[in-house]
Every structure is written in C-alpha cells, then in structure tokens.
Amino acid sequence: MAHYNKDMCVFAMLWRGHPDWMLVAAGNRDERHARPATPLSRWEDGSWIIAGRDVLGGGTWLGVSGTGRFAVVTNVRGDTPPDPAKLSRGALVADLLGPVDVDDVDPDAYNGFNLFAIDAGRGRYLSNRPEAVREKLSPGMHGLANGVGRRAWPKTQAVQGAVRRWADSGSDDIAPLFAALRDESGFVTDQPGSGSPVFIRDPVYGTRCSTLVLVDAEGRGVIAERSFDAEGAVTGDVRVPFSWMV
C-alpha cells in the first residue's frame, strides 16, 4: 500500500449555478491520522463559525459561518518544505470566516495554498503558487485539488460531476454525495500526482473526513461531516443546520 505523504485533498462546489441551490459543496480532507483534530461543531468563541478544528494549528480546512461566509483551503503538492515562520493556512480560513476580508490577505505570508472564499454573495479564488493570484469567482462549478493553479485533476472532475448530478436530481438525500467522496478508484493520467483516488485509505496518511455544505436558494443551509479512522472505518457523522440572509 502506497503512503500518500503529500496533501491529496479534493473539493468541488457549485456556486450560484442552480436555481434551487445557492451552494452545493463536497470535499475530502486528507491528512496524517496522527495529527489531532476535533470534529465539526459550532465554535464556542462567539465567532459564529461551524467547522472542524486542527488542534495543532488552531484553524480549519473548511467551514461556514452564520454571517454568510464560507472558506476552504488546500495545500499545494510538490511545494517546498513548509516554512515555520509563515502564518497558518488553517488560521487563514478561520480568519476569513470571521472579520477578515479576503482582499486584505497577503498571500505571501503563507506556505503554498489554493483557497475559495465566499462572503455576502461575493466569491474569490486566492493562491500564492507559482505567484500570488486573486480572482473573482463567476457563478458555476469550481474545484480544487493540490496542484498549482485551478487546473482540475481527474478526482476533482469526478466530484464536480457528482455535485452537478445531485443538484439536478431534485433529491435532498445526501447519500450519493458521500458515496462519491468515498470512491477509492484511481485515475490514469500523465500529470504527476494527479491520479490519486478521491478517497485515500492509508494507515498513515489518508482521508480523515468528508464534508458537505448545502445552502438552498432561500439561504437555508446544512454542513455535514463524516469522519474516518486510519482503517477507513466511519467514526462519526455530524450535521449542523445554519442560515444565511439572502
């Protein structure tokens, strides 16, 4: 069994691209199983944030807030070793779920990352590899993996397809989205590192959790997380409702 010692997260979202849904998002967080984290919950710090939490860094990879914000970050595969003097990428997500405006972020203050942020109906893509990039997000389908830039890896395209099919199905059963995030089939590709499966089962470094964010056209939302142990067994299911003013 191969050990995926580089970040292999995958994320896809349909943002303002469907009449029934403001946001449909699905993604996997892949990380060392030994790195401590707390499951999805409402943070008890007055921030209105709903997210899991990385115990070491204090931040999160993906979350929402009751103030109408959403943010998700992935690391960049093949980047230089992390500089301990740089700021925490997980803390950046927490900041963007709180009072910090994405346009005020200095991308060079962090190790390599790709990031989506939504605030008050405005979407942004932010990255610092190979150089600082800040772009507006148009309505439609978007995705991230761990490559440089927004070039979609096959696993990203697979999750994007699942998100689109689910939105078009008219069903509110989230089981198909979780099933798509559990796919362990690899992909044939000539892009280094991009053939990894959507779900990585590995005792050292693998998929720690799958997360869904669903916000309908009226602003009624739910964030759901399914967590896994080092053997790939489910260890928890959490769903937290929230609402955004529209």
N, C-alpha and C positions, 0 to 999 in steps of 0.2 A: 504494500500500500504506500503510495507516494505521500509525503508530507508537504502540504502547501504552506511554505514558510514565508510567503508574501501575501499581502492582502488580496482577497478574491471576492469582495462584496459585490452585490449586484442590486440594481434599483431601477424601477420603471415607474413613470407616472403619466397619467392622462389629466392634464390641467386645462380646465375650461374648454374641453374639446368634445363635450357631450351634453345634450340638452337636459339630461336628468342628473348629471353629476358635475359638481364644481371641481372635485379632485378624487381620483382613484389612484392610489399609490401602493406598490408592493416591493419589498426588498428583503434581502438576507444580509445579516451581519456575520462575517467570518472573522474569527479571532482565536488566539490561543485559549484553550479551555481553562488553563490555569490562571488566566487574568480575571480577577474578581469583578463582578458586575451585579447590580440589583435589577430585578425585573421591572417591566413597565408599571408606572404608577403616577399619581398626581404628586408632584414635589411639594413638600410641606415647608416651603420657604416664602410663600406669598407671591410666587412668580407666575402662577397660572400655567406652568409647564407640565405636560404629560409626556413622559419618556422613561426609558430605562436609564441607568446611570453607570458609567465606568467608575469603579471605586478608586482606581489609582489616579486617573486624571481629573475626576470630578465632573466630567461633561457627559455628552451622549453622542451617538452617531445619527440618530433620527428622533424627531419629536414634533409635537404641536403645542400650541398654547391657546388658551381661551380668548386671547386678544386677536385671533385671526392670523396667527403666524405658523409657519411650517418651515423646517430646515432639515437637510440631510447632507452628510459628508462621506466621501470615500477617499482613502489614501491612494497614492499613485505608485503602481507597480514599477519596480526597477529603479526607483529613485535612490538618491544617495542615502546612507545611513542617517536616521533621524538626528537632528541637532538638538541636544538637550536644552540649549539656550533659547530655542524657539518656543512660541506660545502653543498651548494645547489646542489641537484641532477640535477635539470634543467640546472643550470650553467655548470655542467659537460658535458651535451650534447652539449651545445654551445661551450665549450672548444674543444670538440672532432670534431666539425665541423670546427674549426679553426686550430690553430697551434699545439695543444696539441696531443701527441702520446698516444694511449691507453696503451701502455706498460709502460708509465711513471706515470700512475694514481695510487694513493694509495687508494684502495677500502675502507679501514678502516676510511678514512677521511669523509665518507658519511653515512647517515642513510641507512637502508636496501634497496637494489635495485637489479634489473636484467637489463642488458644492452647489446645491439648489436651495434657494430661499424664497418663500412667499410671504408677503406682508401686505395686508389691506388690498388684496386683489392684484398686486404687482409681483411678478416673478423675475428672479435674477439667477444667472449662472455665474459662478465665480471660481477661478482656478489660478494656480501660480506655476504651472508646468506646461510647456517649457518656459513660459513667461506669464506675467500677470494678465489675466483676461477677466473682463466684467461685461456681461451681455444681458440684454433683456430677453426674457422667455416669451415667445409667442404662444397663444393658445394651441394646444395639441399634445402630441405624445413626446415624451422626453425620457432619456435613460442615462445611467451612469454605470461604469464598472471601475476598473483600477488602471486603465490605460491613460496615456497622455491625451488630453482633449476630450471631446464628446463623441469620438468615433465609437459606434455601438459594437460591442463584442457579440458573438452568437448567443451567449447566455442572456445578454441584455435584450436582444431582439426576441428571444423566446418569451421572456417575462412581459415585454411590451405587447406581444401578441395575445398573451393570456389576459392582460389587463383590458385590452380592447374588446376581446370576445366577451369578457364578463360584463363590461359596461353595456354592450349591445344586447346582452341576453335578457335584460329586464328582470333578472332574479336578484334577490338580496341575500342569497345563500353564499357565504364567503368560502365554503369548502373548496371550490375549484381554484381559487386564488392561492390558498395554502397548498393545494396539491401541485400547482405549477411551481411553487417555490421549493418543493420537496424533490424535484426531478434530479436524479443522480446520473443522467445520461451525459456523456461528454460530447464534444463537438470537434469535427475535423476542420482545421483552419491553418493558414500559413502565417498568422500573426502570433508571435511568441507570447505564450502565457494565456492566450485568449480562448483556448479550447477547454478550459475547466468547466465542470458541470455547474448547474445552478445551485444545487445543494452539495456541500462537501462534507462527507462523512470521514473523519480522521480523528484518531485519539489525541493528537497533539494540537492541531490547528484545523478547525473546521467551522461549520455553520453553528453559531451559538443561538441565533433566534431568527424567526421570520416575522416581519411586521407589515401590517396593512393599515392604510389610512383612507377612509371613505367619507367624503363630505358631499351631501346632495345639493341640489340647486337652491334649496332654502337655507342652507348653512348648517343643517343637522349633521353631525359627524360622529364617527367612532374610530378609535385607534385600537387595533388588536395585535397581540403579540403571542407567538408560540415559541417556547424556548426548548433547547435540546441539550442533552449531556454529551460526553465525549464518545459515546457509542451511537449517537444519533437518535436516542430514545427521547420522546417528549417528556419534559419535566414540568411544564406549566402552560396554561392558556389564560390570558388576561384580556378583557375588553373594557375600555373606558369610554363612555359617551362624552361628547362636548358639543358646543355650538359656536358658530361664527355668525356675526351680524352681516347681512348682505344688503 
